Amino acid sequence: MELPLPEYIEARIRQRPPDGLPVVPGSTPVVAFGDVRNATVATLGWNPSKLEFLDSAGNELTGQERRLETLSSLGAGDLSSAKHDVIHRVFQGCNDYFQLQPYRKWFGVLEKVLHLQDVSYYNGTACHLDFVQWATDPTWRDLQRAAKQRLIGADLPFLRQQLAQEHIQLLLLNGSGIAKACSESLGFDLTETQLPGRPAIRLFVGRTPEGVRVIGWNLNLQSSFGVSNAYINAVGMAIQQIHSRS
């Protein structure tokens, strides 16, 4: 039986982006990559990539190339007053993301870590969440600090609700920047540990106020220079050992 669309998620989909910020035109908010209602493990990032909605030339993805719903695919000019079935299509597009056209080059790296926890994006036991649910152009790395703060300020309450109301038991933080922001924004401490014999790998361990176990690592697995499969496997095995003791 299909699970209902939670009211707080519908409210977030209807929420307009803050004025004057470079949200990808015609995009829709990505409330999760995968179905947050079923997942027990979630990875956390900054915000969706613009490549979820645009090709390398900046044109909107359409037809079989489209990854998520857009205003044009929905035939909608605005989501704030859209009919319920339109909102549900946005949500269903997020839920079905890994069964359609996932950005495998990015998510495939994190999937290696998830595999060692016996969960996967592709069977629905894991999902990906973001601080900010809007894709931006330019990308997060190139946004001005003030723009980042406004976007996080608008969307952080929704992330808190997801962690409080859903069944996420383990939240994985991809890189020290995400780990620091998560600790500061959600109001909990992370303890830093180092893997024996692997001085390059630092882990950050804690628990959110909602009781979710949090484990992060120091290098962004997709964008840090020199990240090897050995590093990824070592991180995955360390997470497995820590989480099994919690």
C-alpha positions in Angstrom: 0.0 0.0 0.0 1.3 3.4 -0.9 2.2 5.6 2.0 0.5 9.0 2.2 2.2 12.3 1.5 3.0 13.8 4.9 1.5 17.3 5.4 4.9 18.8 6.4 6.4 17.6 3.1 3.5 19.0 1.1 4.0 22.3 2.9 7.7 22.3 2.0 7.1 21.5 -1.7 4.7 24.5 -1.8 7.2 26.8 -0.1 8.6 29.4 -2.5 12.4 29.9 -2.8 13.7 33.1 -1.0 13.6 36.1 -3.3 16.6 37.2 -5.3 18.6 33.9 -4.9 20.0 31.9 -7.9 17.6 28.9 -7.7 17.6 27.0 -11.0 14.7 28.4 -13.0 11.8 26.0 -13.4 13.2 23.5 -10.9 11.2 22.0 -8.0 12.4 21.4 -4.4 14.1 18.0 -3.9 12.7 16.9 -0.5 14.8 13.8 -0.7 16.6 11.6 -3.2 14.7 8.4 -2.6 11.7 7.9 -0.2 12.5 9.2 3.2 9.5 7.4 4.7 11.1 4.0 4.1 14.8 4.7 4.5 16.7 3.9 7.7 20.0 5.4 6.6 20.5 8.8 5.0 23.5 10.7 3.5 23.6 14.4 3.9 24.8 17.1 1.5 24.5 20.9 0.9 21.9 21.0 -1.9 20.9 19.3 -5.1 23.3 19.7 -8.1 22.1 21.9 -10.9 22.8 18.9 -13.1 19.7 17.3 -11.7 17.7 19.7 -13.8 20.1 21.0 -16.5 22.5 19.5 -19.0 26.1 20.7 -19.3 25.1 23.5 -21.6 22.6 24.8 -19.1 19.5 23.5 -20.9 16.6 22.0 -19.0 16.6 18.2 -19.0 13.5 16.9 -20.8 12.0 13.6 -21.9 13.9 10.5 -21.0 16.8 12.6 -19.8 14.7 14.3 -17.1 15.6 13.2 -13.6 13.0 15.1 -11.6 9.8 17.0 -12.2 10.1 20.6 -13.4 7.5 23.3 -13.6 7.3 22.7 -17.4 6.9 18.9 -17.0 4.1 19.6 -14.5 2.5 22.3 -16.6 2.6 24.5 -13.6 3.7 28.1 -13.1 3.9 28.0 -9.4 3.7 25.2 -6.7 2.4 27.3 -3.8 -1.2 27.1 -5.1 -0.9 24.0 -7.2 -3.4 21.1 -7.0 -2.6 18.3 -4.6 -2.0 15.9 -7.5 0.7 18.2 -8.9 2.4 18.3 -5.5 2.2 14.5 -5.2 4.0 14.2 -8.6 6.9 16.3 -7.3 7.1 14.0 -4.2 6.8 10.9 -6.3 9.5 12.1 -8.6 11.8 12.4 -5.6 10.8 8.9 -4.3 11.4 7.3 -7.6 14.7 9.1 -8.3 16.9 6.0 -8.2 14.6 4.0 -10.4 14.7 6.5 -13.2 17.8 8.6 -14.2 20.0 9.0 -11.1 23.2 11.0 -11.3 25.3 7.8 -10.9 28.7 9.5 -11.1 27.9 11.3 -7.8 25.7 8.9 -6.0 27.7 5.8 -7.0 30.6 6.8 -4.7 28.3 7.1 -1.6 26.6 3.9 -2.6 29.9 2.1 -2.0 29.8 3.3 1.6 26.1 2.4 2.0 26.7 -1.1 0.6 29.0 -1.8 3.6 26.1 -0.9 5.9 23.8 -3.4 4.1 21.6 -0.6 2.7 21.2 0.9 -0.7 19.7 3.9 -2.5 18.4 1.5 -5.1 16.3 -0.7 -2.9 14.9 2.1 -0.8 16.7 1.4 2.5 18.8 4.5 2.1 18.1 8.0 0.8 19.9 11.3 0.4 18.9 14.5 2.2 20.2 18.1 1.9 20.5 21.2 4.1 18.8 23.1 1.2 16.3 21.5 -1.1 16.8 23.9 -4.0 19.3 23.4 -6.8 21.3 26.6 -7.5 23.2 28.0 -10.4 26.0 28.7 -9.7 26.6 25.6 -7.6 26.9 25.8 -3.8 30.7 26.1 -3.8 30.5 29.3 -5.8 27.5 31.0 -4.0 28.1 34.0 -1.8 28.1 33.4 1.9 25.0 35.6 2.4 23.1 33.6 -0.2 24.1 30.3 1.5 23.0 31.6 4.9 19.6 32.7 3.6 19.0 29.3 1.9 20.0 27.3 4.9 17.9 29.5 7.2 14.8 28.9 5.1 15.3 25.2 4.7 16.9 24.0 7.9 13.5 23.6 9.8 12.4 21.1 7.1 15.5 19.0 7.6 14.9 19.0 11.4 11.4 17.8 10.7 12.6 15.0 8.5 15.0 13.8 11.2 12.3 14.1 13.9 9.4 12.5 12.1 10.8 9.8 9.9 12.7 6.6 10.8 16.3 7.6 9.9 18.6 5.8 12.4 21.9 6.7 10.8 22.9 10.0 9.2 26.2 10.0 7.2 28.1 13.2 6.6 30.2 13.5 3.5 33.1 15.7 4.4 34.3 17.9 7.3 32.4 20.9 6.0 29.1 19.1 6.2 30.0 17.7 9.5 30.8 21.1 11.0 27.6 22.7 9.6 25.5 19.8 10.8 26.8 20.0 14.3 26.5 23.8 14.5 23.1 24.0 12.8 21.3 21.1 14.5 22.9 21.8 17.9 24.9 18.7 18.9 28.5 17.8 19.4 30.7 15.5 17.2 33.6 13.7 18.7 36.6 13.3 16.3 38.4 10.0 16.1 41.2 8.7 13.9 41.4 5.2 12.4 44.4 3.2 13.7 47.1 3.0 11.0 45.3 5.5 8.7 46.3 9.0 9.7 44.5 10.5 6.7 41.1 9.3 7.8 39.3 11.2 10.5 35.8 10.4 11.6 33.2 12.5 13.4 30.7 10.7 15.7 27.6 12.0 17.5 23.9 12.0 17.9 21.3 14.5 16.9 18.8 15.9 19.5 16.2 13.7 17.8 18.4 10.6 18.7 19.7 9.9 15.2 23.3 8.4 15.2 25.6 10.6 13.1 28.9 9.6 11.6 30.9 11.7 9.2 34.4 11.7 7.6 36.9 14.3 6.7 37.1 14.1 2.9 34.3 14.8 0.5 34.4 11.5 -1.4 33.4 13.0 -4.8 35.5 16.2 -4.9 38.6 15.7 -2.8 41.8 15.0 -4.6 43.3 11.6 -4.1 40.2 9.8 -2.6 40.8 6.1 -3.4 38.6 3.0 -3.2 40.8 1.9 -0.3 39.9 5.2 1.6 36.2 4.7 0.8 36.2 1.1 1.9 38.0 2.0 5.1 35.5 4.7 5.9 32.6 2.2 5.2 34.1 -0.5 7.4 34.7 2.0 10.2 31.1 3.2 10.1 29.9 -0.4 10.2 31.9 -1.0 13.4 30.8 2.2 15.1 27.2 1.8 14.2 27.0 -1.8 15.3 28.2 -0.7 18.8 25.5 2.0 19.1 
